[in-house]
């Protein structure tokens, strides 16, 4: 007998996601991923000055703000053939690294940890044993018995009050939890510490970009006034502040995040569910030279199919046959029609919602059931994100990737294949934080050296004025955002934006069924997962959260026939 269970909304994500799953013989036979909010910013930027678009599309998301800004800036620079100064590349790398580390730490502790950590069980922990555990895995300063006793008392006061606040609605006591009470208490303590830590690292973006969220970027470089002798510019004191914040971030990653990740992972290394497609897509990023020189990327570009690490396939984002978005099961149309895939240069953001209005029991998965399109590489569904990046980096033979992955596999005593799972996706995010924090330190050192040698240039004005542009131009801005490969495609005509399309990581991962019946990464990863209690589907949350979903925040629908606008606020 098949039973359909519905999780809507998926909590602890950005945006609104609905998962439906058919349970048969205690496991998921089929799963369906539905993005329940529509994004229309591509329509808003039409006919605007291309140099201003980054400020609009940055509002696609309240979390990945600087990612969308940078991808947009790069698309315009690609279209207009603008090269940026070395210092601008370094500052952009540092700001992107800040988002990576901030996002990964916040995801692990505040969005994903409760899928592995039983908060209420921490009340049974012995603070003395917790202290010994903490000191056995790290020399982090906050590890005394008194410190953990204080954290335990905080949790107890919350539980005793009956108002669990941020700990409400958890599946506490679920049989899928495996951690001992002391490990649960340690994780809760670091959950609270991470809340304080995360507000510090983003100060780097406020120094270089003026504010956070929504820091400032600039076509042609950065609007960052480097001047070590000026009170109004980024002077020596502010640069030293950035340097200190980088060191603090690296310490938190190495002494708190990674030890916790490995300690928790050691209890779940046999939980190998959630692998899914085993097709991995990486655009590449963190250049050490010009963005056009892919060979300088620290995150290498490439495609892996069917988990075969012996062959990396080439990727061309401008090839109209390689990347297409299909809408057969999406609430969109192309020229009023429902079928056929389109490359983003020719894409449309035209929608006409005919689906069920909340509340409803089930999606009509035979028809259209999601606001997400179905992007495909050579008509194949792909996974993107930290796991994809670690796999491509490892397959490329990059020593920093290979050494870090092999060392981690040895510590956890698991084979490489075990990384192709929800646990592996979570481990990959932590390992990536180690790499990115090292790159951030290196880029900051290079920036300081450039300034010391008299180079304070952050902006290239060449080709910046519209009078120098061709009548028509098009370009693509690619990057690796924390959640995966992000692309912005722009067409310019008569100095204005003619068409604009953004294909975000979650569009790849959470896509619905395509025209060939192929399912996306979320739907594939959930298949065959055993569900202990259909009324408390912790396993679904554990797998979906391992991708760190990021969907639109508010729903703005426009009826294209009546032109009536409806605003729906969820959650």
C-alpha positions in Angstrom: 0.0 0.0 0.0 1.3 3.5 -0.9 0.8 6.4 1.4 1.5 10.0 0.3 3.0 12.3 3.0 3.4 16.0 2.6 6.0 18.3 4.3 4.9 21.9 3.6 6.6 24.2 4.3 10.0 22.7 4.8 11.4 24.7 7.7 15.0 26.0 8.3 15.5 27.1 4.7 15.3 30.3 2.8 12.0 30.5 1.0 9.1 28.1 0.5 9.5 24.5 -0.5 7.0 21.6 -0.5 8.0 18.0 -0.6 5.6 15.2 -1.2 6.7 11.6 -0.9 5.0 8.2 -1.7 5.8 5.8 1.1 5.8 2.1 0.2 7.0 -0.8 2.4 8.5 1.7 4.9 10.6 3.7 2.3 10.2 6.5 -0.2 9.2 5.1 -3.6 8.9 8.5 -5.3 9.3 12.1 -4.2 8.2 15.4 -5.6 9.8 18.8 -5.1 7.7 21.9 -5.5 8.9 25.5 -5.2 5.8 27.3 -4.1 6.9 30.9 -4.8 7.6 32.7 -8.0 10.4 35.1 -8.8 10.1 37.8 -11.4 13.1 40.1 -11.0 14.2 39.2 -14.5 11.2 41.2 -15.7 12.0 44.2 -13.4 15.4 44.8 -14.9 14.4 45.0 -18.5 15.1 48.3 -20.2 17.4 49.4 -17.4 21.0 50.5 -17.5 23.1 47.2 -17.4 25.5 48.8 -14.9 22.6 49.1 -12.4 21.2 45.6 -12.7 23.3 44.1 -9.9 21.5 46.3 -7.3 18.1 44.9 -8.4 19.0 41.2 -8.8 20.8 41.3 -5.5 17.3 41.3 -4.0 16.5 37.9 -5.5 17.5 36.6 -2.1 18.0 37.9 1.4 20.8 35.4 2.0 22.9 35.2 -1.2 22.8 38.9 -1.9 26.4 39.4 -2.8 26.4 36.2 -4.9 23.8 37.6 -7.2 25.4 41.0 -7.3 28.8 39.5 -8.4 27.3 37.2 -11.0 25.4 40.1 -12.4 28.5 42.4 -12.5 30.4 39.6 -14.2 27.7 39.2 -16.9 27.9 42.8 -17.8 31.7 42.8 -17.8 31.6 39.7 -20.1 29.2 41.3 -22.5 31.2 44.6 -22.7 34.6 42.9 -22.5 35.7 44.8 -19.4 38.7 43.6 -17.4 39.0 44.5 -13.7 42.1 45.4 -11.7 43.9 42.8 -9.7 42.9 44.4 -6.4 39.2 44.3 -7.4 39.5 40.5 -8.1 41.2 40.0 -4.7 38.5 42.0 -2.9 35.7 40.2 -4.7 37.3 36.8 -3.8 37.5 37.9 -0.1 33.9 39.0 0.0 32.8 35.8 -1.7 34.8 33.8 0.8 33.2 35.6 3.6 29.8 34.6 2.4 30.9 31.0 1.9 32.2 30.6 5.4 29.4 32.5 7.0 26.8 30.5 5.0 28.4 27.1 5.7 28.8 27.7 9.5 25.2 29.1 9.8 23.9 26.2 7.8 25.6 23.6 9.8 24.7 24.9 13.3 21.4 26.8 12.7 19.7 25.1 9.8 20.9 21.5 9.6 22.2 20.5 13.0 18.8 19.7 14.4 18.5 16.9 11.8 21.4 15.2 13.6 21.3 16.7 17.1 18.6 16.0 19.7 18.4 19.3 21.7 16.2 18.0 24.5 18.4 15.0 25.0 21.2 17.4 26.0 19.4 17.7 29.4 20.7 14.2 30.2 24.3 15.2 29.6 27.0 15.2 32.3 28.9 18.6 31.9 32.1 17.0 33.1 32.0 14.3 30.4 31.0 16.9 27.9 34.1 18.9 28.9 36.3 15.9 28.4 34.7 15.2 25.0 35.3 18.8 23.9 38.9 18.8 25.0 39.5 15.5 23.3 38.6 16.8 19.8 39.8 20.5 20.0 41.8 23.0 22.1 39.0 25.6 21.7 39.1 27.7 24.9 35.4 27.4 25.9 35.5 23.8 27.2 35.2 23.8 31.0 32.7 21.8 32.9 31.2 25.0 34.3 30.7 26.4 30.8 28.7 23.3 29.7 26.8 23.3 33.0 25.7 26.8 32.3 24.6 25.9 28.7 22.7 22.9 30.1 20.9 25.2 32.6 19.9 27.5 29.7 18.4 24.7 27.8 16.6 23.4 30.9 15.0 26.8 31.6 13.7 27.0 28.0 12.3 23.4 28.1 10.8 23.9 31.6 9.1 27.1 30.4 7.1 25.1 27.8 8.0 27.8 25.3 10.8 26.2 23.3 11.2 29.2 20.9 13.8 28.3 18.3 13.8 24.7 19.6 10.0 24.2 19.0 8.5 21.7 16.6 11.6 19.5 16.6 11.2 15.7 16.3 13.0 15.2 19.7 13.4 11.6 20.7 13.1 10.4 17.2 14.8 7.0 16.7 17.0 8.4 13.9 19.0 10.4 16.4 22.2 8.6 17.4 24.3 11.1 19.4 25.0 10.5 23.1 23.7 13.3 25.5 27.2 14.8 25.8 27.6 15.3 22.1 24.2 16.8 21.9 25.1 19.3 24.7 28.4 20.2 23.0 26.6 20.9 19.7 24.0 23.0 21.4 26.7 25.1 23.1 28.4 25.7 19.8 25.0 26.5 18.2 24.8 29.4 20.6 28.4 30.4 20.1 28.0 30.4 16.3 25.1 32.9 16.7 27.6 35.4 18.1 30.4 34.5 15.7 28.4 34.9 12.5 27.8 38.6 13.1 31.6 39.2 13.2 32.8 37.8 9.9 30.3 39.7 7.9 32.0 43.0 9.0 34.5 42.3 6.3 31.8 42.9 3.7 30.8 46.1 5.4 34.4 47.4 5.2 35.0 46.5 1.6 31.4 46.8 0.3 29.9 49.5 2.5 27.3 47.3 4.2 25.9 43.9 4.8 23.6 42.5 3.5 23.5 44.0 0.0 27.1 45.2 -0.2 28.1 47.5 -3.1 29.8 46.3 -6.3 30.7 48.1 -9.4 31.0 47.2 -13.1 34.7 47.5 -13.9 36.0 46.7 -10.4 35.0 47.7 -6.9 33.9 51.0 -5.4 36.4 50.4 -2.6 38.6 53.5 -1.8 41.9 52.0 -0.8 44.0 54.7 0.8 46.1 53.8 3.8 46.7 57.5 4.7 43.1 58.7 4.4 40.5 58.8 7.2 37.8 58.5 4.5 39.2 55.5 2.7 40.0 51.9 3.6 43.1 52.8 5.6 45.6 50.8 7.5 43.5 50.3 10.6 40.5 48.9 8.7 42.8 46.6 6.7 44.2 45.2 9.9 40.7 44.8 11.2 39.8 42.7 8.1 43.0 40.7 8.6 42.1 40.0 12.3 38.5 38.9 11.3 39.9 36.5 8.8 42.2 34.9 11.4 39.2 34.6 13.8 37.1 33.0 11.2 39.8 30.5 10.3 40.2 29.6 14.0 36.4 29.0 14.5 36.4 26.8 11.4 39.4 24.7 12.5 38.7 24.5 16.2 34.9 24.4 16.4 33.2 23.7 13.1 35.4 20.9 11.7 35.9 19.0 15.1 32.1 19.1 15.6 31.5 18.0 12.1 33.8 15.0 12.3 32.6 14.1 15.8 28.9 14.1 14.8 29.7 12.4 11.5 31.4 9.5 13.2 28.0 8.5 14.7 26.2 8.6 11.4 28.8 7.2 8.9 26.5 4.3 8.2 23.7 6.7 7.2 24.5 6.6 3.5 21.1 7.7 2.1 20.5 10.8 0.0 23.1 10.4 -2.7 20.8 10.8 -5.7 21.9 11.6 -9.2 25.7 11.3 -8.9 25.8 13.9 -11.7 27.8 16.9 -10.6 28.0 20.4 -12.2 30.6 23.0 -11.3 31.2 26.4 -13.0 34.4 27.1 -11.1 35.4 30.3 -9.2 38.0 32.0 -7.0 40.3 33.1 -9.8 43.9 33.9 -9.2 44.0 35.8 -12.5 41.5 37.1 -14.9 38.0 35.6 -14.6 38.1 34.5 -18.2 41.2 32.3 -17.5 39.5 29.2 -16.2 42.8 27.5 -15.6 43.5 30.0 -12.7 40.4 28.9 -10.8 40.9 27.4 -7.3 37.5 25.8 -7.7 38.0 23.9 -11.0 35.2 23.8 -13.6 33.8 20.6 -14.9 31.0 18.0 -15.2 31.0 14.5 -13.6 28.4 11.9 -14.8 27.2 8.8 -13.0 29.8 9.3 -10.2 32.7 8.5 -12.6 35.7 10.4 -11.2 38.0 9.2 -14.0 36.5 11.6 -16.6 35.6 15.3 -16.3 33.5 16.7 -19.1 33.9 20.2 -20.5 31.3 22.9 -19.9 30.5 25.9 -22.1 27.9 28.2 -20.6 27.3 30.0 -23.9 26.7 26.8 -25.9 22.9 26.8 -26.7 22.9 23.0 -26.8 24.6 22.4 -23.4 22.4 24.3 -20.9 18.6 24.5 -21.4 15.7 25.1 -19.1 12.6 23.0 -19.5 9.1 23.8 -18.2 7.0 20.8 -18.9 6.2 20.5 -15.2 6.7 24.1 -14.3 4.1 26.9 -14.0 5.8 28.9 -16.8 5.3 29.2 -20.6 7.6 30.0 -23.5 5.7 32.1 -26.1 2.5 30.9 -24.6 3.5 27.2 -25.1 4.4 24.6 -22.5 7.1 22.5 -24.1 10.7 22.8 -25.4 13.9 23.8 -23.6 15.6 27.1 -24.0 19.1 28.3 -23.4 19.1 31.2 -20.8 20.0 33.7 -23.6 16.6 32.9 -25.1 14.8 32.3 -21.9 11.6 33.8 -20.6 10.1 34.6 -17.3 6.5 34.3 -18.4 4.1 32.6 -16.0 0.4 31.8 -15.9 -0.5 30.0 -12.7 -3.2 27.3 -13.2 -2.3 25.1 -10.2 -4.2 24.4 -7.0 -4.8 27.3 -4.5 -3.9 26.6 -0.9 -5.0 24.7 1.0 -4.9 21.6 -1.1 -4.1 17.9 -0.4 -1.7 16.9 -3.1 0.1 18.3 -6.1 -0.9 17.2 -9.6 2.5 15.7 -10.4 1.2 14.5 -13.8 0.9 18.1 -14.9 2.7 21.3 -13.7 3.6 21.3 -10.0 6.4 23.8 -9.3 7.5 27.4 -9.8 11.0 26.1 -10.5 12.1 25.4 -14.1 14.1 22.2 -14.9 17.6 23.2 -16.1 19.6 20.4 -17.7 23.2 20.0 -19.0 23.0 18.1 -22.3 19.5 17.1 -21.2 20.8 15.5 -18.0 19.8 16.5 -14.5 22.6 17.7 -12.3 23.5 18.3 -8.7 25.5 21.4 -7.8 27.0 22.7 -4.6 29.7 21.8 -2.1 29.6 18.0 -2.8 29.8 18.6 -6.5 32.8 21.0 -6.0 34.7 18.5 -3.8 34.1 15.7 -6.3 35.3 17.8 -9.3 38.3 19.1 -7.3 39.2 15.6 -6.2 38.7 14.1 -9.7 40.9 17.0 -11.1 43.7 15.8 -8.9 44.1 19.1 -7.1 46.4 18.4 -4.2 44.6 20.6 -1.7 41.3 18.8 -2.4 42.8 15.3 -2.6 44.8 15.6 0.7 41.9 17.1 2.6 39.3 14.5 1.3 41.6 11.5 1.9 42.5 12.7 5.4 38.8 13.1 6.3 37.9 9.7 4.9 40.6 8.2 7.0 39.4 9.9 10.1 35.8 8.8 9.6 36.9 5.4 8.3 34.6 5.5 5.3 35.2 5.0 1.5 35.1 7.8 -1.0 31.7 6.5 -2.3 30.2 7.3 1.1 30.5 11.0 0.4 27.7 10.6 -2.2 25.1 10.9 0.5 23.4 13.5 2.7 26.1 13.0 5.3 28.8 13.4 2.6 27.1 16.6 1.3 27.3 18.0 4.9 31.0 16.9 5.3 31.9 18.5 1.9 30.5 21.8 3.1 32.8 21.8 6.1 35.9 20.7 4.1 35.2 23.5 1.6 35.2 26.0 4.5 38.8 24.9 5.3 39.9 25.5 1.7 38.1 28.8 1.3 39.3 30.2 4.6 42.9 29.5 3.5 42.3 31.2 0.1 40.8 34.2 1.9 44.0 34.5 4.0 46.1 34.2 0.9 44.1 36.8 -1.1 44.2 39.3 1.9 48.0 38.9 2.1 48.3 39.5 -1.6 46.1 42.6 -1.3 48.2 44.0 1.5 51.3 43.3 -0.5 49.9 45.2 -3.5 49.0 48.2 -1.4 52.4 48.2 0.2 53.9 48.3 -3.3 51.8 51.4 -4.1 49.0 49.7 -6.1 45.7 51.0 -4.7 43.7 50.7 -8.0 40.3 49.0 -7.7 38.4 50.3 -10.7 39.0 50.2 -14.5 37.0 52.9 -16.3 37.9 51.6 -19.8 34.7 50.7 -21.7 32.6 51.8 -18.8 30.8 54.7 -20.6 27.8 53.7 -22.9 29.3 55.7 -25.8 32.0 53.0 -26.1 29.6 50.0 -26.3 28.4 48.2 -29.3 24.7 48.5 -30.2 24.1 44.9 -29.1 26.0 42.6 -26.7 25.4 39.6 -24.6 27.3 37.9 -21.8 27.2 35.5 -19.0 28.3 36.0 -15.4 29.1 32.7 -13.7 30.3 32.0 -10.2 30.2 29.5 -7.4 27.8 30.6 -4.7 27.8 28.7 -1.4 24.9 26.5 -2.6 26.3 25.8 -6.0 26.7 27.0 -9.6 25.1 30.4 -10.3 24.7 31.9 -13.7 23.3 35.3 -14.9 22.8 35.7 -18.6 22.2 39.2 -20.1 21.4 40.6 -23.5 22.0 44.3 -24.2 20.4 46.3 -27.0 20.6 50.1 -27.5 22.5 50.4 -24.2 19.7 48.8 -22.2 18.9 45.4 -20.9 16.9 43.5 -23.5 16.6 40.1 -21.7 17.9 38.8 -18.4 17.9 35.3 -16.9 19.3 33.9 -13.7 19.6 30.2 -13.1 20.4 29.6 -9.5 21.8 26.5 -7.7 18.5 25.5 -6.1 16.8 25.6 -9.6 19.2 22.9 -10.6 18.9 20.9 -7.4 15.1 21.3 -6.7 13.9 21.1 -10.3 10.8 19.1 -11.2 10.5 16.3 -13.7 11.7 17.2 -17.2 10.4 16.4 -20.7 12.2 13.1 -20.7 10.8 12.0 -17.3 14.2 12.6 -15.5 13.9 13.8 -11.9 16.0 16.5 -10.2 18.5 16.1 -7.5 16.1 16.5 -4.5 13.7 14.0 -5.9 16.4 11.5 -6.7 18.2 11.9 -3.3 15.0 11.1 -1.4 14.2 7.9 -3.4 14.6 4.6 -1.4 15.2 6.4 1.9 13.6 4.4 4.8 11.1 6.5 6.9 10.9 5.3 10.5 7.8 7.4 11.3 5.7 8.9 8.5 4.2 11.4 11.0 7.7 12.7 11.8 9.6 12.5 8.6 13.0 13.5 10.0 14.8 11.7 7.2 13.2 13.9 4.6 14.4 17.0 6.4 17.9 15.5 6.9 18.3 14.9 3.1 16.7 18.1 1.8 18.6 20.3 4.3 21.9 18.7 3.2 21.5 20.8 0.0 20.8 24.0 1.9 17.7 25.0 -0.1 17.3 28.7 -1.1 14.0 29.7 -2.7 12.3 33.0 -3.1 11.0 34.7 0.1 7.7 36.3 -0.8 5.2 35.5 -3.6 4.0 38.1 -6.1 1.7 36.7 -8.7 0.4 38.6 -11.7 -2.6 37.3 -13.7 -1.5 38.0 -17.3 -5.1 38.1 -18.5 -6.7 40.4 -16.0 -3.4 42.1 -15.0 -4.5 41.8 -11.4 -1.7 41.5 -8.9 -1.9 39.3 -5.8 0.6 39.3 -3.0 0.7 36.2 -0.9 2.8 36.0 2.3 3.6 32.6 3.7 5.2 31.4 6.9 
